[in-house]
């Protein structure tokens, strides 16, 4: 298994585009998450009365345990960048025809798929690790009290975050294998969330319960927009097992569809 | 001699088009097997099926007597149609990646690069290579695992004459070391020089299969010229003449069975005619190939 991951990493490590895109992803992630307080100060300057009625220093943006969910939700929006990298990597194999040569040289189709899936797992793990480190550091800087209980509360959301990234990368892998052209795949990837919104908005009246079963929506509800709690509204600060299973199920479906398509087609 | 490859009733349909039709073939160890046929006759499709990239519609094939798996493919080196590599990787890195896929040691790499004479350019990106270098890298990559079988699909495609000669030498060298080679080519001259057996495909069906040596058998053709005026009549008078063809100032005499060029030479000498040009031509593969294709219509 590790051997397959090494094969895929050898293809990527020497590819400049990979370093540029992943570099952008991680650097942007780091900068943006670290400048949360600056953002609030910006809001205070822009919106009248924002700084007066709420003392921005008292908004527990980076305080444990809130910091985890705040950062995780926000960073979830950047997963598109990683997904585009996966799309480029997989559609390259089709356009250069190197997938064909890999099979001729002795890689089986399922081994090829596993090498791509393992890269997705690695990227997801690295994202989790990155957020964990940033959250820990900013939390220690801004938190009034570094009590272990508080630090470790809500860290179960990292499992949901890992699933969120891996889910989206599996989705990107699947449509790359189905469409095989990078431009069209990226467009579909970017629009997938919107397409789902449109579909669910239309059938929501007739079948309200089905909304949670759509793939993108299940992730959307899994990790909810957490900032409303600062407006004194309640949010979901636990992981809903039902949504988790739905998202995990969709991830398995995406990878299985990738496998079937590879198995069946002439390369 | 053990059978390296056996194909039985292999068929491939692309929608309504039957690209390969009930192919039956056997290749034994140590043979250099030529697959010939016009464009679109199913050679590359067949090789694709043998290498696992195209799924057969029906029929089966066996490598070394076993049902094919991807592990077996690691022991076979193949170049199908065009060389395919990662353009942003260097030649060396491409071969390293290949050795990881084939699960063989990277220590073979300098050796194969030496064989195809690409050692100076090994650290340059693949996209900077000329076509000849790309073809040579492909052959190097096929030889990486020291395979027992080598499949070359039109290896001299697009090469200049020097490149063609180089590839021919490489193939001859490999063939003499006892490896089995399956060669699909349009250069019938090359095939006749290098191959031991050949098969002809037309529109997906195999229309002929046999040893290359058999091609040369049968009637001899002698090209002759001499400094006499009535050479035509003289040649017609020879009992061994079956037919005469005048081509480029030379007389091509097709001899009857049992007559050889030395008989014609003796005949001319008896008449005190000294030949200025006397060459025995074996029947060319090209001629037989075109005959086979014409018959199969």
Interface residues (C-beta under 8 A of the other chain):
Chain A: X3 X6 X7 X10 X11 X14 X15 X16 X96 X97 X98 X100 X101 X102 X103 X104 X105 X106 X107 X108 X111 X264 X265 X266 X267
Chain B: X48 X51 X52 X53 X54 X55 X69 X70 X71 X73 X74 X78 X80 X84 X85 X86 X87 X88 X89 X93 X96 X97 X98 X100 X101 X102 X103 X141
